[in-house]
């Protein structure tokens, strides 16, 4: 049963998500789904359905904005092992202001720090407007670039790394090996500052579990995911993971190469093979995101036909 929402004037009220039902969020989730489709060509429906399910179970931590008895925005978070992750934040366009976004964001940050004891909070909110955020003295922002490739263009030629590596399609038995590979590939990399799961094998294991089992970056697509092995040593040296984010749109969630194997074209060949499998499945477009200062990666992606579509930021708050 829906909660009775506060009724106020022009200033919205904060309501804990655990006081609401999934039905209360129908309007805001429907608009957010349309926004993701329009701006990114992603189908947000699976994520919206998860939000509704967990809200109905009273198992999702976060807040909503209520205005005149109607939910106009929401944000939720996840807390684990002294760290917080802001899973989503959205305010309806009709009612959107920076102040209202920050009202939700500050409530989430305060709950994570004061209630959950988080010393670090991460977020990659692609719909967040670019404006000053709460607790700027504890904040680091990392510009990110969302890129898209039209698969109807000319197919990419085989790369020079084809003779150096063997590519094996993803199998669940490779998860432990892949976790070690990710942790090795991101040592000293800027992306390990954005997502601290990359800094250890256990963290990379959790990252893989989230990618494979949950729809935050789409439905995992094993056929378009590969582990690369060096022919000369037999050791794993690279990884590409992909997902399906809409009926005919794919997303590359991960491309990484171990430090000693970089510069050999392995990243190109991994990505090329993932694109081929996504195209064979029926995808007309493929997207990916990349940290904007990673110029070498952006040059590679542009050479492979990706174009820049949207700029956003990953945010990390530390030192509470």
C-alpha positions, 0 to 999 in steps of 0.5 A: 500500500502506498504511503501518504506523502507530505503535501506542501507548497513550492518546497519539496519534502524529503521522504525515505524510500522505505516509507514508499511503495514502488507505485509511488515512483511510477511517474518519475521512473517512467520519465527517467526511462524515456530520458535514458532512451532519448539521450543514451539510447539505453533501455532503463526498464530493467533498472527501473523494475529492480528499483520498484521491486526493492522499494516494495520489499522495503530493501532500498536505502535512499530518499524521494522528493515529494511535492504536493503529494507526488514524488518528483525525484529520488536517489538511492544508495548502497553501503558496504565495508565502509564505502558508499555507492550512489546508485542513481539520482533523478529529478523530473524535468518539470520540477528540476533545479540544481537545489533539488538535485543537491537536496537529494544528494546531500541527504544520501551523503549524510546517510552514508557517512553518519548512519552507514559510517562510509569514509568514501562515496563513489558515483557515476551519475550520467544524468546529473547536471554539471553544477557545484555539489555538496561537500566540495572540500571532500570531492574529486570529480573525474570527467568521463566521455560517453561514446557511440559507434554505428555498426552499419559503417564499414567493418573493421579489419583484423588487427596486428595482435591476431597472431600474438593472442588467442581469444576465448569467449567468456565462461563463468569458470574464468571469473577468478582469472579475470579478477586477477587480470583486472586488478593487474591491468588497473595498477596505477591507472586513473580508473582505480581512483574512480572505482576502488574495486579495481585496486584488489583481486577481491574488489575486482571479483565483486565488480565482475559479479555486478557486471555479470548478474545485475542490469546496471550496465545492461544485460551481460552478453557472454558471446561478445565478451572475451579473455585474451591469452598470449600465444608465447606464454599462455598467460591471460593478457586482456579482457573485453566484456559487453552487454545489451542495453536495448533491443538493438544497442550494445555496450562495452563495459570493460576493455583492459590489457595487462601492462606488459602486453600494451602497445601490441594492438590487443585492446583493438582486437578484443574490442573488434571481436566484441563489436563483431559479436554484438553486430551478429546478434542484431545490434546497430549501435554500441556505446562505451564510456572512458575517462576523458584524460585517457587520451590513448584510449579515446584515440583508439576508440575514435579510430575504430569509429566511435564518436563522442556523444555526452560528457559527464563526471564520476565523483568520489567523496573521501575523508569524512 
